């Protein structure tokens, strides 16, 4: 049986924090953070769409596939990119164009194997 994304997130937090009061606090922190940042950070907007189930499990599989293609074919690790972007938030000379990544059809087709 496939669970919805919000249930997956809740299960993850329950396994990680165990104690109900801590789980509840982290769920609220997560929801408030997503709500706050979804207008300015594309990743937060996408995550929000999964949480409110505007996107379904098939969409999640597609997003994960594309992410995997980009990481493999372009040598980009998103966790490192996210860390760099957090560091750059404190730098006023941030270049907005640095956040765009392009992957052509050939790269995606090569990643299917």
N, C-alpha and C positions, 0 to 999 in steps of 0.2 A: 504494500500500500504506500502510495506517495503522499507525503504530508505537504501542506502549503509552506511557503517560505517563512511567514510569521511564526508558524509552529516550530519550524526548524530553528529559527533564531532563539525562540523561548527555550526550547530543549537544550540548545547549546549553552545558554546562560545558566540554566538550572544545573547542568552538569558541571559547569565551571565554578559557580559560586555556592551551590547547594542550599544555603540558608535563604529562606523565603524573603526576608526583609532586604537582604543584599541583592537578591535577584530582582525584586521589585524596584529597588533604587537604581540599579543598572539599566533595567528596562526603561524606566522613566528618563534617565540621563540620555540613553540612546535615542529615544523618540524625540526629546527636546532638541538634541543636537542635530538630528536629521532635519527636523522642522526648521531650525534656525539656518542651517547651511545649504538647504536644497535650492535656494534661489541663487546662490553664488558659486556653488561647487557642483559640477556636473555629476560626479560620482555619488554625491549625497542625494541628488535628484533621482538618479537611477535606483539607488538603494531604497529610497522612499517609495518608488513605484513598485518595487518588489514587496515591500512591507504592506502597502495598501492593496496589493494584489491587482494593480493595473497591468503588471506583467505576470505571466504564469510560469510554470516549470519549464515549458518548451522555450520560452524566452530566456530563462536563466541558462539553460543548456547552450543556447546560441551565444549569449554573452560570454560564457566561460570558454566556448570554443574559439571565438574571435580573440579573446584575451590570450589564450594559449598560442594561437597562431602568431600573434604580435610578439609575444615573449620569445618564441622559438625562432621565428624568421628574422626578427629585427634585433635580437639580443637585448631586449628591454625587460628588466625585472620591475614589475609594477610596485612591489613593496619598497624597492630602493627609490623609485621615482616619487612615491608618496612621501617618503622621508625627506627627500630633497625639497619637495614643494612645501612641506611644513617648515623647514629651515628658511626657505625663501620668503615665507610670509612676514618674516621680521626684516627683510631686506626691501627697501623702498624702490630699488631699481629692478624689480621683477618684470620680466618680459612675458606678456600674456601669450605670445605665439609659441613659447616653449612647450606648452601643454598639448599641442596638436601632434597626432601621430597618424601617419598614412601607411596603409598596407594595400598593395595592389592585388588584383584577382589571382595572378600567378602565384604569389606567396601563399594565399589561402588554399589554392588547389594543391600545392606542394605539401601543405601541412596535413592534408587528409590521410596521407599514407603513414 
